Every structure is written in structure tokens, then in C-alpha cells.
């Protein structure tokens, strides 16, 4: 995905903290801010699609790690014991 830089106004305190942060922390902060902005600007339909994608991915990951439908049902009933 290509990227583009846009100006975003932040408080002086936030700007100062960002400038003082390590390159790793700055990169992580930029990635988080970009993701928050992306989600904020999505249409309701895009948000619904993103939700569906994330829940499907989470379910697939859980099944790959041994989570079963029976375990899920027990959790939903409130009687799941590890």
C-alpha cells in the first residue's frame, strides 16, 4: 500500500513527546494513529466489512490454536473451565 504524509495538528506536549521518542516508539505511534484515522474515516459499510474480516480471522486463529465450538458454547453459557 502506498503512503502519503498529511498534516495533523496536535498539542505542543504531544509534539514534544513525539520528537523526543525513540525511532521505534515514533514508528509505532505513527502506525497506531494511521490505523485510528483509517477506521474513523470508514463508511458504515466498510466498518461492517472490517468487523466481519476481523471476527473471521480471530475465529480462524482460535480454531488453529485448538479452540473448539464446544468450548465456545460453554464460554457463552458461562460454564467454561480451562
C-alpha positions in Angstrom: 0.0 0.0 0.0 1.4 3.4 -0.9 1.5 6.0 1.8 1.1 9.8 1.9 2.0 12.3 4.5 -0.7 14.6 5.8 -0.5 17.4 8.4 -2.3 16.8 11.7 -2.4 19.3 14.4 -1.5 18.0 17.9 -0.9 19.7 21.2 2.6 21.1 21.9 3.0 18.5 24.6 2.2 15.7 22.2 4.5 17.1 19.6 7.4 17.4 22.1 6.9 13.8 23.3 6.9 12.5 19.8 10.1 14.4 18.9 11.8 13.0 22.0 10.7 9.4 21.4 12.9 6.7 20.0 12.5 5.8 16.3 10.7 2.6 17.3 8.2 4.4 19.5 7.7 7.0 16.9 7.0 4.4 14.2 4.6 2.5 16.5 2.8 5.8 17.3 2.5 6.6 13.6 1.1 3.2 12.8 -1.5 3.5 15.6 -2.5 7.0 14.6 -2.8 5.9 10.9 -5.0 3.0 11.9 -7.2 5.1 14.1 -7.6 7.6 11.3 -8.4 4.9 8.7 -11.1 3.4 10.9 -12.5 6.8 11.8 -12.9 7.7 8.1 -14.6 4.4 7.0 -18.2 4.3 5.9 -20.6 2.2 8.0 -20.5 -0.5 5.2 -16.7 -0.5 5.3 -16.7 -0.8 9.1 -19.1 -3.7 8.9 -16.8 -5.4 6.3 -13.8 -4.8 8.5 -15.6 -6.2 11.6 -16.6 -9.3 9.6 -13.0 -9.7 8.4 -11.5 -9.4 11.9 -14.0 -11.7 13.5 -13.4 -14.4 10.9 -9.7 -14.0 11.3 -10.0 -14.2 15.1 -12.1 -17.3 14.8 -9.7 -19.0 12.4 -6.8 -18.2 14.7 -8.6 -19.6 17.7 -9.5 -22.8 15.9 -5.9 -23.2 14.7 -4.8 -23.0 18.4 -7.3 -25.7 19.4 -10.4 -23.7 20.4 -13.5 -25.7 19.6 -17.1 -24.9 19.0 -17.9 -26.8 22.2 -15.5 -24.6 24.2 -17.1 -21.5 22.7 -20.6 -22.7 23.6 -19.5 -23.4 27.2 -18.0 -20.0 27.4 -21.2 -18.3 26.2 -23.2 -20.3 28.8 -20.8 -19.2 31.5 -19.5 -22.6 32.4 -16.2 -22.8 30.7 -13.4 -24.1 32.9 -9.9 -24.1 31.4 
